[in-house]
């Protein structure tokens, strides 16, 4: 196995990780931003106010994006295992 192959595997795995985690991170970011703007406008400074909306938002996003995320991860692992004999030599 060459260094180039190792770097390709690492690059692809990091790209797949970022691609599959991005929808959930964006949902959390948007909900946190909306809640913080709401807190600023209403002068409510409760630190725990963001937890429940974020949990519900992440759960909804996971239901919505879950099949796509699972497909992406399955395709990556299938491609990795398909090329396993190439990596051995």
KOLVO-411187 format. One record per atom (N, C-alpha, C): residue in three letters; residue number from 1; x, y, z; atom name. Coordinates in nm, 2 decimals, padded with zeros to 4 digits, always signed. Example, Ala and Ser with C-alpha at 12.3 -4.5 7.8 and 13.67 -1.06 7.14 Angstrom:
! KOLVO-411187
ATOM resn resi      X      Y      Z name
ATOM  ALA    1 +01.32 -00.57 +00.78    N
ATOM  ALA    1 +01.23 -00.45 +00.78   CA
ATOM  ALA    1 +01.32 -00.33 +00.78    C
ATOM  SER    2 +01.28 -00.22 +00.71    N
ATOM  SER    2 +01.37 -00.11 +00.71   CA
ATOM  SER    2 +01.29 +00.00 +00.79    C
END
This chain:
! KOLVO-411187
ATOM resn resi      X      Y      Z name
ATOM  UNK    1 +00.08 -00.12 +00.00    N
ATOM  UNK    1 +00.00 +00.00 +00.00   CA
ATOM  UNK    1 +00.09 +00.12 +00.00    C
ATOM  UNK    2 +00.07 +00.21 -00.09    N
ATOM  UNK    2 +00.15 +00.33 -00.11   CA
ATOM  UNK    2 +00.10 +00.44 -00.02    C
ATOM  UNK    3 +00.18 +00.54 -00.01    N
ATOM  UNK    3 +00.14 +00.66 +00.07   CA
ATOM  UNK    3 +00.03 +00.73 +00.00    C
ATOM  UNK    4 +00.03 +00.74 -00.13    N
ATOM  UNK    4 -00.08 +00.80 -00.21   CA
ATOM  UNK    4 -00.21 +00.73 -00.18    C
ATOM  UNK    5 -00.21 +00.60 -00.17    N
ATOM  UNK    5 -00.34 +00.53 -00.15   CA
ATOM  UNK    5 -00.39 +00.56 -00.01    C
ATOM  UNK    6 -00.30 +00.57 +00.09    N
ATOM  UNK    6 -00.34 +00.60 +00.23   CA
ATOM  UNK    6 -00.39 +00.74 +00.23    C
ATOM  UNK    7 -00.33 +00.84 +00.16    N
ATOM  UNK    7 -00.38 +00.97 +00.16   CA
ATOM  UNK    7 -00.51 +00.98 +00.09    C
ATOM  UNK    8 -00.53 +00.90 -00.01    N
ATOM  UNK    8 -00.66 +00.90 -00.08   CA
ATOM  UNK    8 -00.77 +00.85 +00.01    C
ATOM  UNK    9 -00.74 +00.75 +00.09    N
ATOM  UNK    9 -00.84 +00.69 +00.18   CA
ATOM  UNK    9 -00.87 +00.79 +00.29    C
ATOM  UNK   10 -00.77 +00.85 +00.34    N
ATOM  UNK   10 -00.79 +00.95 +00.45   CA
ATOM  UNK   10 -00.87 +01.07 +00.40    C
ATOM  UNK   11 -00.84 +01.12 +00.28    N
ATOM  UNK   11 -00.91 +01.23 +00.22   CA
ATOM  UNK   11 -01.05 +01.20 +00.19    C
ATOM  UNK   12 -01.08 +01.08 +00.14    N
ATOM  UNK   12 -01.22 +01.04 +00.11   CA
ATOM  UNK   12 -01.30 +01.03 +00.24    C
ATOM  UNK   13 -01.23 +00.97 +00.34    N
ATOM  UNK   13 -01.30 +00.95 +00.47   CA
ATOM  UNK   13 -01.34 +01.08 +00.53    C
ATOM  UNK   14 -01.24 +01.18 +00.53    N
ATOM  UNK   14 -01.27 +01.31 +00.59   CA
ATOM  UNK   14 -01.38 +01.38 +00.51    C
ATOM  UNK   15 -01.37 +01.37 +00.38    N
ATOM  UNK   15 -01.48 +01.44 +00.30   CA
ATOM  UNK   15 -01.61 +01.38 +00.32    C
ATOM  UNK   16 -01.62 +01.24 +00.33    N
ATOM  UNK   16 -01.75 +01.18 +00.36   CA
ATOM  UNK   16 -01.80 +01.22 +00.50    C
ATOM  UNK   17 -01.71 +01.22 +00.60    N
ATOM  UNK   17 -01.75 +01.26 +00.73   CA
ATOM  UNK   17 -01.80 +01.41 +00.73    C
ATOM  UNK   18 -01.74 +01.50 +00.67    N
ATOM  UNK   18 -01.78 +01.64 +00.66   CA
ATOM  UNK   18 -01.92 +01.65 +00.59    C
ATOM  UNK   19 -01.93 +01.57 +00.48    N
ATOM  UNK   19 -02.05 +01.58 +00.39   CA
ATOM  UNK   19 -02.17 +01.52 +00.47    C
ATOM  UNK   20 -02.15 +01.42 +00.54    N
ATOM  UNK   20 -02.26 +01.36 +00.61   CA
ATOM  UNK   20 -02.30 +01.43 +00.74    C
ATOM  UNK   21 -02.20 +01.50 +00.81    N
ATOM  UNK   21 -02.23 +01.57 +00.93   CA
ATOM  UNK   21 -02.28 +01.71 +00.91    C
ATOM  UNK   22 -02.26 +01.77 +00.79    N
ATOM  UNK   22 -02.29 +01.91 +00.76   CA
ATOM  UNK   22 -02.44 +01.94 +00.78    C
ATOM  UNK   23 -02.53 +01.86 +00.73    N
ATOM  UNK   23 -02.68 +01.90 +00.75   CA
ATOM  UNK   23 -02.71 +01.91 +00.90    C
ATOM  UNK   24 -02.67 +01.82 +00.99    N
ATOM  UNK   24 -02.70 +01.83 +01.13   CA
ATOM  UNK   24 -02.63 +01.95 +01.19    C
ATOM  UNK   25 -02.51 +01.98 +01.15    N
ATOM  UNK   25 -02.44 +02.09 +01.21   CA
ATOM  UNK   25 -02.50 +02.22 +01.17    C
ATOM  UNK   26 -02.55 +02.23 +01.04    N
ATOM  UNK   26 -02.61 +02.35 +00.99   CA
ATOM  UNK   26 -02.75 +02.38 +01.07    C
ATOM  UNK   27 -02.82 +02.27 +01.09    N
ATOM  UNK   27 -02.95 +02.28 +01.16   CA
ATOM  UNK   27 -02.92 +02.33 +01.30    C
ATOM  UNK   28 -02.83 +02.28 +01.37    N
ATOM  UNK   28 -02.79 +02.32 +01.50   CA
ATOM  UNK   28 -02.75 +02.47 +01.50    C
ATOM  UNK   29 -02.67 +02.51 +01.40    N
ATOM  UNK   29 -02.62 +02.64 +01.39   CA
ATOM  UNK   29 -02.73 +02.74 +01.37    C
ATOM  UNK   30 -02.82 +02.71 +01.28    N
ATOM  UNK   30 -02.93 +02.80 +01.25   CA
ATOM  UNK   30 -03.03 +02.81 +01.37    C
ATOM  UNK   31 -03.06 +02.70 +01.43    N
ATOM  UNK   31 -03.15 +02.71 +01.55   CA
ATOM  UNK   31 -03.08 +02.79 +01.66    C
ATOM  UNK   32 -02.95 +02.77 +01.69    N
ATOM  UNK   32 -02.88 +02.84 +01.79   CA
ATOM  UNK   32 -02.88 +02.99 +01.76    C
ATOM  UNK   33 -02.86 +03.03 +01.63    N
ATOM  UNK   33 -02.86 +03.17 +01.59   CA
ATOM  UNK   33 -03.00 +03.23 +01.61    C
ATOM  UNK   34 -03.10 +03.16 +01.57    N
ATOM  UNK   34 -03.24 +03.21 +01.58   CA
ATOM  UNK   34 -03.27 +03.23 +01.73    C
ATOM  UNK   35 -03.24 +03.14 +01.81    N
ATOM  UNK   35 -03.26 +03.15 +01.96   CA
ATOM  UNK   35 -03.19 +03.26 +02.02    C
ATOM  UNK   36 -03.06 +03.28 +01.98    N
ATOM  UNK   36 -02.98 +03.39 +02.04   CA
ATOM  UNK   36 -03.03 +03.52 +02.00    C
ATOM  UNK   37 -03.08 +03.53 +01.87    N
ATOM  UNK   37 -03.14 +03.66 +01.83   CA
ATOM  UNK   37 -03.27 +03.69 +01.91    C
ATOM  UNK   38 -03.35 +03.58 +01.93    N
ATOM  UNK   38 -03.47 +03.59 +02.01   CA
ATOM  UNK   38 -03.44 +03.63 +02.15    C
ATOM  UNK   39 -03.33 +03.58 +02.21    N
ATOM  UNK   39 -03.29 +03.61 +02.35   CA
ATOM  UNK   39 -03.24 +03.76 +02.35    C
ATOM  UNK   40 -03.18 +03.80 +02.25    N
ATOM  UNK   40 -03.13 +03.94 +02.25   CA
ATOM  UNK   40 -03.24 +04.04 +02.24    C
ATOM  UNK   41 -03.34 +04.01 +02.15    N
ATOM  UNK   41 -03.45 +04.10 +02.13   CA
ATOM  UNK   41 -03.54 +04.10 +02.26    C
ATOM  UNK   42 -03.56 +03.99 +02.32    N
ATOM  UNK   42 -03.65 +03.99 +02.44   CA
ATOM  UNK   42 -03.58 +04.00 +02.57    C
ATOM  UNK   43 -03.45 +04.01 +02.57    N
ATOM  UNK   43 -03.37 +04.03 +02.69   CA
ATOM  UNK   43 -03.39 +03.91 +02.79    C
ATOM  UNK   44 -03.42 +03.79 +02.73    N
ATOM  UNK   44 -03.43 +03.67 +02.81   CA
ATOM  UNK   44 -03.29 +03.61 +02.81    C
ATOM  UNK   45 -03.22 +03.60 +02.92    N
ATOM  UNK   45 -03.09 +03.54 +02.92   CA
ATOM  UNK   45 -03.08 +03.41 +02.99    C
ATOM  UNK   46 -03.17 +03.32 +02.95    N
ATOM  UNK   46 -03.17 +03.18 +03.00   CA
ATOM  UNK   46 -03.07 +03.10 +02.92    C
ATOM  UNK   47 -02.97 +03.04 +02.98    N
ATOM  UNK   47 -02.87 +02.96 +02.91   CA
ATOM  UNK   47 -02.92 +02.83 +02.86    C
ATOM  UNK   48 -03.02 +02.77 +02.92    N
ATOM  UNK   48 -03.07 +02.64 +02.89   CA
ATOM  UNK   48 -03.18 +02.65 +02.78    C
ATOM  UNK   49 -03.22 +02.77 +02.74    N
ATOM  UNK   49 -03.33 +02.78 +02.64   CA
ATOM  UNK   49 -03.30 +02.72 +02.51    C
ATOM  UNK   50 -03.18 +02.71 +02.47    N
ATOM  UNK   50 -03.15 +02.65 +02.33   CA
ATOM  UNK   50 -03.15 +02.50 +02.33    C
ATOM  UNK   51 -03.14 +02.43 +02.44    N
ATOM  UNK   51 -03.12 +02.29 +02.43   CA
ATOM  UNK   51 -03.24 +02.21 +02.37    C
ATOM  UNK   52 -03.36 +02.24 +02.42    N
ATOM  UNK   52 -03.48 +02.17 +02.37   CA
ATOM  UNK   52 -03.50 +02.19 +02.22    C
ATOM  UNK   53 -03.50 +02.32 +02.17    N
ATOM  UNK   53 -03.52 +02.34 +02.03   CA
ATOM  UNK   53 -03.41 +02.27 +01.94    C
ATOM  UNK   54 -03.28 +02.27 +01.99    N
ATOM  UNK   54 -03.18 +02.21 +01.92   CA
ATOM  UNK   54 -03.20 +02.06 +01.91    C
ATOM  UNK   55 -03.24 +02.00 +02.02    N
ATOM  UNK   55 -03.26 +01.85 +02.03   CA
ATOM  UNK   55 -03.37 +01.82 +01.93    C
ATOM  UNK   56 -03.48 +01.89 +01.93    N
ATOM  UNK   56 -03.59 +01.86 +01.84   CA
ATOM  UNK   56 -03.55 +01.89 +01.70    C
ATOM  UNK   57 -03.48 +01.99 +01.67    N
ATOM  UNK   57 -03.43 +02.02 +01.54   CA
ATOM  UNK   57 -03.33 +01.92 +01.48    C
ATOM  UNK   58 -03.24 +01.87 +01.57    N
ATOM  UNK   58 -03.15 +01.77 +01.53   CA
ATOM  UNK   58 -03.22 +01.64 +01.50    C
ATOM  UNK   59 -03.32 +01.61 +01.59    N
ATOM  UNK   59 -03.40 +01.48 +01.57   CA
ATOM  UNK   59 -03.47 +01.49 +01.44    C
ATOM  UNK   60 -03.54 +01.60 +01.41    N
ATOM  UNK   60 -03.61 +01.62 +01.28   CA
ATOM  UNK   60 -03.52 +01.61 +01.16    C
ATOM  UNK   61 -03.40 +01.67 +01.17    N
ATOM  UNK   61 -03.30 +01.67 +01.06   CA
ATOM  UNK   61 -03.25 +01.53 +01.04    C
ATOM  UNK   62 -03.23 +01.46 +01.15    N
ATOM  UNK   62 -03.19 +01.32 +01.14   CA
ATOM  UNK   62 -03.29 +01.23 +01.07    C
ATOM  UNK   63 -03.42 +01.25 +01.10    N
ATOM  UNK   63 -03.52 +01.18 +01.04   CA
ATOM  UNK   63 -03.52 +01.21 +00.89    C
ATOM  UNK   64 -03.51 +01.34 +00.86    N
ATOM  UNK   64 -03.51 +01.39 +00.72   CA
ATOM  UNK   64 -03.39 +01.35 +00.64    C
ATOM  UNK   65 -03.27 +01.37 +00.70    N
ATOM  UNK   65 -03.14 +01.35 +00.63   CA
ATOM  UNK   65 -03.08 +01.21 +00.65    C
ATOM  UNK   66 -03.14 +01.14 +00.75    N
ATOM  UNK   66 -03.09 +01.01 +00.79   CA
ATOM  UNK   66 -03.07 +00.91 +00.68    C
ATOM  UNK   67 -03.17 +00.89 +00.59    N
ATOM  UNK   67 -03.15 +00.79 +00.48   CA
ATOM  UNK   67 -03.04 +00.83 +00.39    C
ATOM  UNK   68 -03.03 +00.96 +00.36    N
ATOM  UNK   68 -02.92 +01.01 +00.27   CA
ATOM  UNK   68 -02.79 +00.99 +00.34    C
ATOM  UNK   69 -02.78 +01.02 +00.46    N
ATOM  UNK   69 -02.65 +01.00 +00.54   CA
ATOM  UNK   69 -02.61 +00.85 +00.54    C
ATOM  UNK   70 -02.71 +00.76 +00.56    N
ATOM  UNK   70 -02.68 +00.62 +00.57   CA
ATOM  UNK   70 -02.64 +00.57 +00.43    C
ATOM  UNK   71 -02.70 +00.62 +00.32    N
ATOM  UNK   71 -02.66 +00.58 +00.19   CA
ATOM  UNK   71 -02.52 +00.63 +00.16    C
ATOM  UNK   72 -02.49 +00.75 +00.19    N
ATOM  UNK   72 -02.35 +00.80 +00.17   CA
ATOM  UNK   72 -02.24 +00.71 +00.24    C
ATOM  UNK   73 -02.27 +00.69 +00.37    N
ATOM  UNK   73 -02.17 +00.61 +00.44   CA
ATOM  UNK   73 -02.16 +00.46 +00.39    C
ATOM  UNK   74 -02.28 +00.41 +00.35    N
ATOM  UNK   74 -02.28 +00.27 +00.30   CA
ATOM  UNK   74 -02.20 +00.26 +00.17    C
ATOM  UNK   75 -02.22 +00.36 +00.08    N
ATOM  UNK   75 -02.15 +00.37 -00.05   CA
ATOM  UNK   75 -02.00 +00.38 -00.02    C
ATOM  UNK   76 -01.96 +00.46 +00.07    N
ATOM  UNK   76 -01.82 +00.48 +00.10   CA
ATOM  UNK   76 -01.76 +00.35 +00.15    C
ATOM  UNK   77 -01.82 +00.29 +00.25    N
ATOM  UNK   77 -01.77 +00.16 +00.30   CA
ATOM  UNK   77 -01.77 +00.05 +00.20    C
ATOM  UNK   78 -01.87 +00.05 +00.11    N
ATOM  UNK   78 -01.87 -00.05 +00.01   CA
ATOM  UNK   78 -01.76 -00.03 -00.09    C
ATOM  UNK   79 -01.73 +00.09 -00.13    N
ATOM  UNK   79 -01.62 +00.12 -00.22   CA
ATOM  UNK   79 -01.49 +00.09 -00.15    C
ATOM  UNK   80 -01.48 +00.12 -00.02    N
ATOM  UNK   80 -01.35 +00.09 +00.05   CA
ATOM  UNK   80 -01.33 -00.07 +00.06    C
ATOM  UNK   81 -01.43 -00.14 +00.09    N
ATOM  UNK   81 -01.42 -00.29 +00.09   CA
ATOM  UNK   81 -01.40 -00.35 -00.04    C
ATOM  UNK   82 -01.46 -00.29 -00.15    N
ATOM  UNK   82 -01.45 -00.34 -00.28   CA
ATOM  UNK   82 -01.30 -00.33 -00.33    C
ATOM  UNK   83 -01.24 -00.22 -00.29    N
ATOM  UNK   83 -01.10 -00.20 -00.33   CA
ATOM  UNK   83 -01.00 -00.25 -00.23    C
ATOM  UNK   84 -01.04 -00.34 -00.14    N
ATOM  UNK   84 -00.95 -00.39 -00.03   CA
ATOM  UNK   84 -00.84 -00.47 -00.09    C
ATOM  UNK   85 -00.87 -00.55 -00.19    N
ATOM  UNK   85 -00.76 -00.63 -00.25   CA
ATOM  UNK   85 -00.65 -00.55 -00.32    C
ATOM  UNK   86 -00.69 -00.43 -00.37    N
ATOM  UNK   86 -00.59 -00.34 -00.43   CA
ATOM  UNK   86 -00.50 -00.28 -00.33    C
ATOM  UNK   87 -00.56 -00.25 -00.21    N
ATOM  UNK   87 -00.47 -00.20 -00.10   CA
ATOM  UNK   87 -00.37 -00.30 -00.04    C
ATOM  UNK   88 -00.41 -00.42 -00.05    N
ATOM  UNK   88 -00.31 -00.52 +00.00   CA
ATOM  UNK   88 -00.19 -00.54 -00.08    C
ATOM  UNK   89 -00.20 -00.51 -00.20    N
ATOM  UNK   89 -00.08 -00.53 -00.28   CA
ATOM  UNK   89 -00.11 -00.58 -00.42    C
END
